[in-house]
Amino acid sequence: MSEHATEPVTYTADVVCLRSGDVLLIERGWPPHKGKLALPGGYVDPGETSRDAAARELLEETGVAVDPADLTLLGVYDAPGRDPRGRFVTEAYMVTVPAGTAARAGDDAAAVRWVPFGDPGDMAFDHGKILRDAAQRQAAARS
Protein backbone atom coordinates (compact mmCIF):
# COMPACT_ATOMS: atom_id res chain seq x y z
CA MET A 1 0.00 0.00 0.00
CA SER A 2 1.44 3.36 -0.97
CA GLU A 3 1.21 6.50 1.06
CA HIS A 4 -0.19 9.62 -0.57
CA ALA A 5 0.39 13.14 0.59
CA THR A 6 -2.89 14.85 1.32
CA GLU A 7 -3.86 18.43 0.73
CA PRO A 8 -7.07 19.97 2.04
CA VAL A 9 -9.65 20.38 -0.71
CA THR A 10 -12.04 23.32 -0.75
CA TYR A 11 -15.36 22.72 -2.52
CA THR A 12 -16.91 25.62 -4.45
CA ALA A 13 -19.58 26.34 -7.05
CA ASP A 14 -19.59 28.90 -9.88
CA VAL A 15 -22.31 30.13 -12.24
CA VAL A 16 -22.27 31.11 -15.90
CA CYS A 17 -25.37 33.33 -15.93
CA LEU A 18 -26.44 34.30 -19.45
CA ARG A 19 -28.84 37.00 -20.63
CA SER A 20 -29.42 37.98 -24.26
CA GLY A 21 -25.88 37.14 -25.42
CA ASP A 22 -24.19 38.58 -22.33
CA VAL A 23 -22.67 36.87 -19.30
CA LEU A 24 -22.89 38.23 -15.77
CA LEU A 25 -19.50 38.78 -14.14
CA ILE A 26 -18.41 40.22 -10.84
CA GLU A 27 -15.42 42.40 -10.11
CA ARG A 28 -13.64 40.69 -7.23
CA GLY A 29 -13.53 42.82 -4.11
CA TRP A 30 -10.94 40.69 -2.28
CA PRO A 31 -7.67 38.92 -3.01
CA PRO A 32 -6.77 36.81 -4.79
CA HIS A 33 -7.35 38.54 -8.09
CA LYS A 34 -8.86 41.65 -6.46
CA GLY A 35 -10.26 43.91 -9.18
CA LYS A 36 -10.38 41.19 -11.85
CA LEU A 37 -13.55 39.87 -13.41
CA ALA A 38 -14.83 36.47 -12.29
CA LEU A 39 -17.89 34.30 -12.38
CA PRO A 40 -20.23 34.60 -9.43
CA GLY A 41 -19.55 31.76 -7.04
CA GLY A 42 -18.12 30.67 -3.76
CA TYR A 43 -17.94 28.07 -1.05
CA VAL A 44 -20.31 25.15 -0.68
CA ASP A 45 -21.48 25.32 2.94
CA PRO A 46 -21.86 22.24 5.17
CA GLY A 47 -25.15 20.48 4.46
CA GLU A 48 -25.55 22.24 1.11
CA THR A 49 -25.36 20.82 -2.41
CA SER A 50 -23.17 22.54 -4.98
CA ARG A 51 -26.31 23.37 -6.99
CA ASP A 52 -27.87 25.10 -3.97
CA ALA A 53 -24.58 26.89 -3.23
CA ALA A 54 -24.37 28.12 -6.84
CA ALA A 55 -27.87 29.62 -6.67
CA ARG A 56 -27.16 31.13 -3.23
CA GLU A 57 -23.84 32.67 -4.31
CA LEU A 58 -25.40 34.09 -7.49
CA LEU A 59 -28.07 35.79 -5.37
CA GLU A 60 -25.63 37.02 -2.70
CA GLU A 61 -23.09 38.43 -5.16
CA THR A 62 -25.38 39.77 -7.90
CA GLY A 63 -28.95 39.94 -6.59
CA VAL A 64 -30.07 37.56 -9.37
CA ALA A 65 -32.38 34.85 -8.03
CA VAL A 66 -32.68 31.52 -9.84
CA ASP A 67 -34.23 28.22 -8.88
CA PRO A 68 -31.41 25.72 -8.23
CA ALA A 69 -33.33 23.23 -10.41
CA ASP A 70 -32.82 25.58 -13.39
CA LEU A 71 -29.02 25.32 -13.15
CA THR A 72 -27.37 22.93 -15.61
CA LEU A 73 -24.08 21.32 -14.62
CA LEU A 74 -21.34 22.46 -16.98
CA GLY A 75 -18.44 20.57 -15.44
CA VAL A 76 -16.05 19.98 -12.59
CA TYR A 77 -12.87 22.07 -12.54
CA ASP A 78 -10.13 20.65 -10.37
CA ALA A 79 -6.78 21.40 -11.99
CA PRO A 80 -4.03 21.78 -9.39
CA GLY A 81 -3.01 25.43 -9.12
CA ARG A 82 -6.33 26.85 -10.40
CA ASP A 83 -6.53 28.93 -7.23
CA PRO A 84 -3.48 30.45 -5.49
CA ARG A 85 -5.05 29.83 -2.06
CA GLY A 86 -4.69 26.05 -2.39
CA ARG A 87 -6.59 23.10 -3.78
CA PHE A 88 -10.03 24.33 -4.90
CA VAL A 89 -12.48 22.11 -6.75
CA THR A 90 -15.51 23.79 -8.29
CA GLU A 91 -18.66 22.58 -9.96
CA ALA A 92 -19.68 25.11 -12.59
CA TYR A 93 -23.29 25.57 -13.65
CA MET A 94 -25.04 27.44 -16.45
CA VAL A 95 -28.35 29.26 -16.37
CA THR A 96 -30.14 31.63 -18.73
CA VAL A 97 -32.20 34.44 -17.24
CA PRO A 98 -34.81 36.61 -18.99
CA ALA A 99 -33.81 39.69 -20.98
CA GLY A 100 -33.89 42.72 -18.74
CA THR A 101 -32.81 40.82 -15.62
CA ALA A 102 -31.06 43.39 -13.42
CA ALA A 103 -28.04 42.72 -11.25
CA ARG A 104 -26.43 44.62 -8.38
CA ALA A 105 -23.16 44.10 -6.52
CA GLY A 106 -23.40 42.44 -3.14
CA ASP A 107 -21.42 40.23 -0.74
CA ASP A 108 -17.77 40.20 -1.88
CA ALA A 109 -18.38 41.65 -5.36
CA ALA A 110 -17.03 45.18 -5.84
CA ALA A 111 -19.18 45.54 -8.98
CA VAL A 112 -21.22 43.47 -11.42
CA ARG A 113 -21.25 43.70 -15.20
CA TRP A 114 -23.13 42.12 -18.06
CA VAL A 115 -20.43 41.66 -20.72
CA PRO A 116 -20.54 40.07 -24.18
CA PHE A 117 -20.43 36.29 -23.71
CA GLY A 118 -17.90 35.87 -26.51
CA ASP A 119 -15.51 38.56 -25.24
CA PRO A 120 -15.33 38.67 -21.45
CA GLY A 121 -11.77 40.01 -21.27
CA ASP A 122 -9.15 38.92 -18.77
CA MET A 123 -10.64 36.66 -16.10
CA ALA A 124 -9.61 35.55 -12.62
CA PHE A 125 -8.71 31.94 -11.85
CA ASP A 126 -9.63 29.57 -14.72
CA HIS A 127 -12.94 31.30 -15.36
CA GLY A 128 -11.98 32.03 -18.98
CA LYS A 129 -11.75 28.27 -19.55
CA ILE A 130 -15.12 27.74 -17.89
CA LEU A 131 -16.65 30.35 -20.22
CA ARG A 132 -15.04 28.71 -23.28
CA ASP A 133 -16.53 25.38 -22.19
CA ALA A 134 -19.94 27.05 -21.78
CA ALA A 135 -19.67 28.50 -25.30
CA GLN A 136 -18.82 25.06 -26.70
CA ARG A 137 -21.79 23.56 -24.85
CA GLN A 138 -24.11 26.19 -26.34
CA ALA A 139 -22.71 25.69 -29.85
CA ALA A 140 -23.19 21.92 -29.58
CA ALA A 141 -26.78 22.40 -28.39
CA ARG A 142 -27.53 24.54 -31.47
CA SER A 143 -26.11 21.94 -33.88
ZAFI-675983 format. One record per residue: residue number from 0; residue in one letter; x negated, y negated, z of N, C-alpha, C, CB in turn. Coordinates in steps of 0.1 Angstrom, whole numbers, plus 5000, padded with zeros to 4 digits. Each point is the difference from the previous one (the first is absolute). Glycine has a CB too. Example, Ala and Ser with C-alpha at 12.3 -4.5 7.8 and 13.67 -1.06 7.14 Angstrom:
<pts>
<0; "a"; <4868; 5057; 5078>; <5009; 4988; 5000>; <4991; 4988; 5000>; <5019; 5012; 5012>>;
<1; "s"; <4985; 4977; 4981>; <4991; 4989; 5000>; <5008; 4989; 5008>; <4988; 5006; 4978>>;
</pts>
This chain:
<pts>
<0; "m"; <4991; 5012; 5000>; <5009; 4988; 5000>; <4991; 4988; 5000>; <5019; 5012; 5012>>;
<1; "s"; <4984; 4978; 4979>; <4992; 4988; 4999>; <5006; 4989; 5009>; <4992; 5007; 4977>>;
<2; "e"; <4999; 4984; 5027>; <5005; 4989; 5008>; <5001; 4988; 4990>; <4989; 5009; 5021>>;
<3; "h"; <5022; 4984; 4981>; <5002; 4988; 4991>; <5000; 4987; 5009>; <5013; 5014; 4983>>;
<4; "a"; <4980; 4976; 5013>; <5001; 4988; 5007>; <5014; 4994; 4998>; <4975; 4995; 4997>>;
<5; "t"; <5030; 4999; 5013>; <5014; 4994; 4999>; <4999; 4985; 5001>; <5010; 5021; 5010>>;
<6; "e"; <4999; 4973; 4984>; <5002; 4986; 4999>; <5014; 4997; 5003>; <4980; 4997; 4984>>;
<7; "p"; <5024; 4993; 5024>; <5014; 4997; 5002>; <5006; 4996; 4987>; <4995; 4993; 5024>>;
<8; "v"; <5017; 5011; 4974>; <5007; 4996; 4988>; <5012; 4991; 5004>; <4994; 5022; 4988>>;
<9; "t"; <5007; 4967; 5005>; <5011; 4991; 5002>; <5010; 5002; 4989>; <4985; 4983; 5013>>;
<10; "y"; <5028; 5018; 4990>; <5011; 5003; 4991>; <5007; 4987; 4997>; <5002; 5024; 5008>>;
<11; "t"; <4999; 4972; 4979>; <5007; 4988; 4997>; <5010; 5002; 4988>; <4980; 4987; 5008>>;
<12; "a"; <5028; 5003; 4989>; <5009; 5001; 4989>; <5000; 4986; 4993>; <5014; 5017; 5011>>;
<13; "d"; <4986; 4983; 4975>; <5000; 4988; 4992>; <5012; 5000; 4990>; <4974; 4998; 5003>>;
<14; "v"; <5030; 4991; 4993>; <5011; 4999; 4991>; <4997; 4991; 4987>; <5015; 5003; 5020>>;
<15; "v"; <4988; 5003; 4969>; <5000; 4993; 4987>; <5014; 4996; 4998>; <4980; 5013; 4990>>;
<16; "c"; <5023; 4974; 5013>; <5014; 4995; 4999>; <5001; 4992; 4987>; <5002; 4999; 5025>>;
<17; "l"; <5006; 5005; 4966>; <5001; 4994; 4986>; <5013; 4992; 4999>; <4986; 5019; 4991>>;
<18; "r"; <5014; 4970; 5002>; <5011; 4992; 4997>; <4998; 4993; 4986>; <5005; 4996; 5025>>;
<19; "s"; <5003; 5008; 4966>; <5000; 4993; 4986>; <4986; 4999; 4994>; <5021; 4988; 5008>>;
<20; "g"; <4971; 5022; 4993>; <4987; 5000; 4994>; <4989; 4994; 5009>; <5011; 4998; 4979>>;
<21; "d"; <4993; 4998; 5033>; <4990; 4995; 5010>; <4998; 5010; 5011>; <5006; 4976; 4994>>;
<22; "v"; <4983; 5023; 5013>; <4998; 5008; 5012>; <4998; 4991; 5012>; <4989; 5019; 4986>>;
<23; "l"; <5016; 4985; 5025>; <4999; 4992; 5012>; <4987; 5003; 5008>; <5025; 4999; 5002>>;
<24; "l"; <4967; 4991; 5000>; <4987; 5001; 5007>; <4999; 4991; 5011>; <4989; 5007; 4979>>;
<25; "i"; <5004; 4997; 5031>; <4997; 4991; 5012>; <4986; 4995; 4999>; <5016; 5012; 5014>>;
<26; "e"; <4982; 4976; 4992>; <4986; 4995; 5002>; <4997; 5004; 5014>; <5002; 4980; 4984>>;
<27; "r"; <4987; 5028; 5018>; <4996; 5005; 5013>; <4996; 4989; 5009>; <4993; 5021; 4990>>;
<28; "g"; <5013; 4979; 5022>; <4997; 4990; 5010>; <4989; 5004; 5009>; <5024; 4993; 4999>>;
<29; "w"; <4971; 5019; 5001>; <4990; 5005; 5009>; <4990; 5008; 4993>; <5017; 5001; 5018>>;
<30; "p"; <4971; 5000; 4988>; <4990; 5009; 4994>; <5004; 5014; 5001>; <4982; 4984; 5006>>;
<31; "p"; <5014; 5025; 4986>; <4991; 4998; 4989>; <5007; 4994; 4988>; <4986; 5019; 5008>>;
<32; "h"; <5007; 4975; 4983>; <5006; 4995; 4988>; <5009; 4988; 5003>; <4998; 5022; 4989>>;
<33; "k"; <4999; 4970; 5021>; <5009; 4988; 5003>; <5000; 4991; 4988>; <4994; 5002; 5025>>;
<34; "g"; <5018; 4994; 4971>; <5002; 4991; 4989>; <5002; 5007; 4987>; <4986; 4984; 5012>>;
<35; "k"; <5011; 5029; 4987>; <5002; 5007; 4987>; <5014; 5005; 4999>; <4976; 5007; 5000>>;
<36; "l"; <5028; 4996; 4988>; <5014; 5005; 4998>; <5000; 5015; 5002>; <5004; 4982; 4984>>;
<37; "a"; <5007; 5023; 5022>; <5001; 5014; 5003>; <5015; 5004; 4999>; <4980; 4999; 5015>>;
<38; "l"; <5022; 5014; 4984>; <5014; 5005; 5001>; <5005; 4999; 5014>; <4996; 5016; 4981>>;
<39; "p"; <5017; 4981; 5021>; <5005; 5001; 5014>; <4999; 5014; 5005>; <5016; 4982; 4995>>;
<40; "g"; <4980; 5019; 5018>; <4998; 5013; 5006>; <4994; 4999; 5013>; <4998; 5010; 4978>>;
<41; "g"; <5000; 5002; 5028>; <4994; 5000; 5013>; <5001; 5014; 5007>; <5005; 4976; 5002>>;
<42; "y"; <4993; 5024; 5011>; <4999; 5012; 5008>; <5014; 5008; 5000>; <4981; 4989; 5013>>;
<43; "v"; <5018; 5024; 4987>; <5011; 5009; 5003>; <5000; 5001; 5015>; <4999; 5012; 4977>>;
<44; "d"; <5012; 4984; 5030>; <5001; 5001; 5014>; <5003; 5014; 5005>; <5007; 4976; 5001>>;
<45; "p"; <4990; 5027; 5011>; <5004; 5014; 5006>; <5015; 5002; 4998>; <4980; 4999; 5016>>;
<46; "g"; <5023; 5013; 4980>; <5015; 5003; 4999>; <5006; 4995; 4987>; <5001; 5000; 5024>>;
<47; "e"; <4991; 4994; 4967>; <5005; 4994; 4988>; <4995; 5007; 4988>; <5001; 4978; 5012>>;
<48; "t"; <5007; 5023; 4977>; <4996; 5006; 4988>; <4993; 4989; 4992>; <5018; 5017; 5000>>;
<49; "s"; <4973; 4987; 4990>; <4994; 4990; 4992>; <5010; 4992; 4992>; <4979; 5014; 4999>>;
<50; "r"; <5032; 4992; 4997>; <5010; 4993; 4992>; <5007; 4989; 5009>; <5004; 5021; 4986>>;
<51; "d"; <4999; 4983; 5026>; <5006; 4990; 5009>; <4990; 4989; 5003>; <5014; 5018; 5010>>;
<52; "a"; <4973; 4985; 4992>; <4990; 4990; 5003>; <4998; 4991; 4988>; <4988; 5016; 5015>>;
<53; "a"; <5013; 4989; 4973>; <4999; 4992; 4988>; <5011; 4990; 4999>; <4989; 5019; 4988>>;
<54; "a"; <5023; 4985; 5015>; <5012; 4991; 4999>; <4999; 4989; 5012>; <5014; 5019; 4990>>;
<55; "r"; <4981; 4986; 5021>; <4999; 4991; 5012>; <4989; 4989; 4997>; <5007; 5018; 5015>>;
<56; "e"; <4981; 4987; 4980>; <4989; 4990; 4997>; <5004; 4990; 4989>; <4984; 5018; 5007>>;
<57; "l"; <5023; 4987; 4983>; <5005; 4991; 4989>; <5009; 4989; 5006>; <4999; 5019; 4983>>;
<58; "l"; <5010; 4985; 5026>; <5009; 4990; 5006>; <4992; 4991; 5009>; <5019; 5016; 4999>>;
<59; "e"; <4972; 4989; 5010>; <4992; 4992; 5009>; <4991; 4990; 4993>; <5001; 5019; 5016>>;
<60; "e"; <4993; 4985; 4973>; <4990; 4992; 4993>; <5006; 4990; 4990>; <4984; 5018; 5004>>;
<61; "t"; <5027; 4986; 4990>; <5006; 4992; 4989>; <5014; 4996; 5002>; <4984; 5012; 4985>>;
<62; "g"; <5023; 4994; 5024>; <5015; 4997; 5002>; <5009; 5007; 4990>; <4993; 4978; 5009>>;
<63; "v"; <5001; 5031; 4983>; <5008; 5007; 4990>; <5004; 5014; 5007>; <4987; 4989; 4980>>;
<64; "a"; <5026; 5012; 5021>; <5006; 5013; 5006>; <5004; 5009; 4989>; <5008; 4987; 5019>>;
<65; "v"; <4987; 5026; 4982>; <5004; 5011; 4992>; <5004; 5012; 5008>; <4984; 4991; 4982>>;
<66; "d"; <5024; 5017; 5013>; <5003; 5013; 5006>; <4989; 5009; 4998>; <5025; 4997; 4997>>;
<67; "p"; <4969; 5010; 5014>; <4989; 5009; 4998>; <5003; 5011; 4989>; <4994; 4995; 5024>>;
<68; "a"; <5019; 5009; 4975>; <5003; 5010; 4990>; <4998; 4995; 4986>; <5017; 5009; 5016>>;
<69; "d"; <4982; 4978; 4981>; <4998; 4994; 4987>; <4985; 5000; 4996>; <5021; 4986; 5003>>;
<70; "l"; <4971; 5017; 5006>; <4985; 5000; 4998>; <4996; 5013; 4993>; <4996; 4985; 5020>>;
<71; "t"; <4997; 5014; 4969>; <4995; 5012; 4993>; <4985; 5001; 5003>; <5017; 4997; 4982>>;
<72; "l"; <4979; 5015; 5022>; <4986; 5003; 5003>; <4992; 4999; 4987>; <5006; 5015; 5019>>;
<73; "l"; <4984; 4976; 4981>; <4990; 4998; 4989>; <4988; 5010; 5002>; <5008; 4976; 4997>>;
<74; "g"; <4987; 5025; 5015>; <4988; 5008; 5002>; <4994; 4998; 5013>; <4996; 5000; 4976>>;
<75; "v"; <4994; 5009; 5027>; <4992; 4999; 5012>; <4987; 4995; 4996>; <5013; 5019; 5011>>;
<76; "y"; <4982; 4971; 4997>; <4987; 4994; 4997>; <4991; 5002; 5012>; <5010; 4983; 4984>>;
<77; "d"; <4979; 5025; 5014>; <4992; 5005; 5011>; <4985; 5000; 4997>; <5019; 5013; 5008>>;
<78; "a"; <4977; 4979; 4982>; <4986; 5000; 4997>; <4992; 4995; 5012>; <5005; 4996; 4975>>;
<79; "p"; <4984; 5011; 5029>; <4991; 4994; 5010>; <4995; 4986; 4996>; <4993; 5024; 5007>>;
<80; "g"; <5007; 4967; 5003>; <4995; 4987; 4997>; <5010; 4990; 4994>; <4979; 5011; 4996>>;
<81; "r"; <5034; 4993; 5003>; <5010; 4992; 4994>; <5004; 4988; 5009>; <5009; 5019; 4988>>;
<82; "d"; <4987; 4982; 5025>; <5002; 4990; 5010>; <4988; 4998; 5008>; <5025; 5005; 5001>>;
<83; "p"; <4969; 4983; 5000>; <4988; 4998; 5008>; <5001; 5003; 5015>; <4994; 4984; 4983>>;
<84; "r"; <5018; 5017; 5022>; <5003; 5003; 5014>; <4998; 5014; 5004>; <5015; 4981; 5001>>;
<85; "g"; <4984; 5028; 4989>; <4999; 5015; 5003>; <5008; 5008; 4990>; <4996; 4994; 5025>>;
<86; "r"; <5008; 5018; 4980>; <5007; 5009; 4991>; <5015; 4997; 5001>; <4982; 5018; 5004>>;
<87; "f"; <5023; 4976; 4985>; <5014; 4997; 4999>; <5006; 5008; 4989>; <4996; 4976; 5009>>;
<88; "v"; <5015; 5030; 4993>; <5008; 5008; 4990>; <5013; 4993; 4999>; <4988; 5022; 5005>>;
<89; "t"; <5016; 4975; 4983>; <5013; 4993; 4998>; <5009; 5008; 4991>; <4989; 4978; 5004>>;
<90; "e"; <5024; 5021; 4998>; <5010; 5005; 4990>; <5006; 4988; 4994>; <5005; 5022; 5013>>;
<91; "a"; <4994; 4977; 4974>; <5005; 4988; 4993>; <5013; 5003; 4994>; <4977; 4992; 4995>>;
<92; "y"; <5032; 4999; 5006>; <5014; 5001; 4995>; <5003; 4989; 4990>; <5007; 5011; 5021>>;
<93; "m"; <5003; 4992; 4970>; <5004; 4990; 4990>; <5015; 4997; 5003>; <4983; 5007; 4983>>;
<94; "v"; <5021; 4981; 5015>; <5015; 4996; 5000>; <5002; 4988; 4991>; <5002; 5009; 5024>>;
<95; "t"; <5009; 4991; 4970>; <5004; 4989; 4992>; <5012; 4993; 5007>; <4992; 5011; 4978>>;
<96; "v"; <5007; 4976; 5023>; <5010; 4992; 5007>; <5007; 4991; 4989>; <4987; 5000; 5022>>;
<97; "p"; <5025; 4995; 4981>; <5007; 4992; 4990>; <4993; 4987; 4997>; <5021; 5010; 5008>>;
<98; "a"; <4981; 4985; 4979>; <4995; 4987; 4996>; <5005; 4990; 5010>; <4999; 5007; 4975>>;
<99; "g"; <4993; 4983; 5028>; <5004; 4990; 5010>; <4997; 5003; 5014>; <5017; 4994; 4984>>;
<100; "t"; <4978; 5018; 5019>; <4997; 5004; 5014>; <4989; 4990; 5005>; <5006; 5025; 4996>>;
<101; "a"; <4997; 4969; 5015>; <4991; 4990; 5006>; <4991; 5007; 5010>; <5016; 4981; 4996>>;
<102; "a"; <4972; 5014; 5006>; <4990; 5005; 5009>; <4995; 4988; 5008>; <4994; 5020; 4986>>;
<103; "r"; <5002; 4983; 5027>; <4993; 4990; 5008>; <4989; 5007; 5008>; <5022; 4986; 5002>>;
<104; "a"; <4968; 5006; 5001>; <4989; 5006; 5008>; <5004; 5002; 5014>; <4983; 4989; 4985>>;
<105; "g"; <5013; 5022; 5021>; <5002; 5004; 5014>; <4989; 5009; 5005>; <5025; 4997; 4996>>;
<106; "d"; <4976; 5006; 5016>; <4990; 5010; 5007>; <4986; 4995; 4997>; <5017; 5019; 4998>>;
<107; "d"; <4975; 4990; 4995>; <4986; 4996; 4998>; <4997; 4995; 4986>; <4994; 5017; 5017>>;
<108; "a"; <5016; 4979; 4976>; <4999; 4994; 4986>; <4999; 4985; 5002>; <5013; 5019; 4989>>;
<109; "a"; <4976; 4976; 5005>; <4998; 4985; 5000>; <5010; 4994; 4989>; <4976; 5002; 5007>>;
<110; "a"; <5027; 5005; 4983>; <5009; 4996; 4989>; <5005; 5012; 4992>; <4988; 4977; 4999>>;
<111; "v"; <5022; 5021; 4994>; <5005; 5010; 4991>; <5001; 4994; 4986>; <5013; 5012; 5019>>;
<112; "r"; <4986; 4997; 4971>; <5001; 4995; 4986>; <5005; 5011; 4991>; <4981; 4985; 5004>>;
<113; "w"; <5028; 5011; 4987>; <5004; 5009; 4989>; <4991; 4997; 4989>; <5025; 5000; 5007>>;
<114; "v"; <4967; 5009; 4989>; <4990; 4998; 4989>; <5003; 5010; 4989>; <4983; 4992; 5016>>;
<115; "p"; <5013; 5005; 4971>; <5002; 5009; 4989>; <4995; 5014; 5003>; <4999; 4981; 4984>>;
<116; "f"; <5009; 5029; 5015>; <4996; 5014; 5003>; <4988; 5004; 4992>; <5024; 5006; 5005>>;
<117; "g"; <4974; 4990; 4983>; <4989; 5004; 4992>; <4987; 4992; 5002>; <5016; 5007; 4984>>;
<118; "d"; <4985; 4983; 5024>; <4988; 4991; 5003>; <5000; 4995; 5014>; <5000; 4994; 4975>>;
<119; "p"; <4998; 5015; 5035>; <5000; 4995; 5014>; <4988; 4993; 5004>; <5015; 5019; 5004>>;
<120; "g"; <4974; 4981; 4989>; <4988; 4994; 5004>; <4992; 5009; 5009>; <5011; 4978; 4998>>;
<121; "d"; <4979; 5016; 5009>; <4991; 5008; 5009>; <5008; 5004; 5013>; <4980; 4987; 4991>>;
<122; "m"; <5019; 5026; 5012>; <5008; 5005; 5011>; <4991; 5006; 5011>; <5019; 5006; 4984>>;
<123; "a"; <4987; 4994; 5028>; <4993; 5006; 5012>; <5001; 5015; 4999>; <5006; 4980; 5014>>;
<124; "f"; <4985; 5026; 4993>; <4999; 5015; 5002>; <5000; 5006; 4986>; <5012; 4999; 5022>>;
<125; "d"; <4996; 5012; 4976>; <5001; 5006; 4987>; <5014; 4997; 4994>; <4984; 5018; 5007>>;
<126; "h"; <5022; 4971; 4997>; <5013; 4997; 4995>; <5002; 4998; 4985>; <5003; 4990; 5023>>;
<127; "g"; <4986; 5006; 4971>; <5000; 4999; 4985>; <5002; 5013; 4994>; <4985; 4981; 5001>>;
<128; "k"; <5009; 5030; 5004>; <5002; 5013; 4995>; <5014; 5005; 5003>; <4976; 5005; 5004>>;
<129; "i"; <5029; 4992; 5007>; <5014; 5004; 5003>; <5010; 4993; 4990>; <4994; 5003; 5025>>;
<130; "l"; <5003; 4984; 4972>; <5008; 4993; 4990>; <4999; 5006; 4986>; <4998; 4980; 5013>>;
<131; "r"; <4989; 5024; 4983>; <4998; 5007; 4987>; <5008; 5013; 5000>; <4977; 4989; 4998>>;
<132; "d"; <5023; 5019; 5013>; <5007; 5012; 5000>; <5015; 4998; 4999>; <4982; 5010; 5014>>;
<133; "a"; <5023; 4979; 4992>; <5014; 4997; 4999>; <5004; 4996; 4986>; <5000; 4992; 5024>>;
<134; "a"; <4991; 5001; 4969>; <5003; 4996; 4986>; <5000; 5012; 4991>; <4989; 4978; 5004>>;
<135; "q"; <5002; 5032; 4999>; <5000; 5012; 4992>; <5013; 5008; 5003>; <4975; 5001; 5000>>;
<136; "r"; <5029; 4999; 5012>; <5013; 5007; 5004>; <5012; 4994; 4992>; <4990; 5006; 5023>>;
<137; "q"; <5010; 4981; 4977>; <5011; 4993; 4993>; <5000; 5003; 4985>; <5000; 4982; 5017>>;
<138; "a"; <4988; 5018; 4977>; <4998; 5002; 4986>; <5005; 5014; 4996>; <4980; 4984; 4999>>;
<139; "a"; <5016; 5026; 5010>; <5004; 5014; 4997>; <5015; 5001; 5001>; <4978; 5008; 5009>>;
<140; "a"; <5028; 4985; 5000>; <5015; 5001; 5002>; <5007; 4994; 4988>; <4997; 4999; 5025>>;
<141; "r"; <4997; 4992; 4968>; <5006; 4994; 4988>; <4999; 5008; 4988>; <4996; 4978; 5010>>;
<142; "s"; <4994; 5031; 4990>; <4997; 5009; 4988>; <5010; 5010; 4998>; <4976; 4996; 5003>>;
</pts>
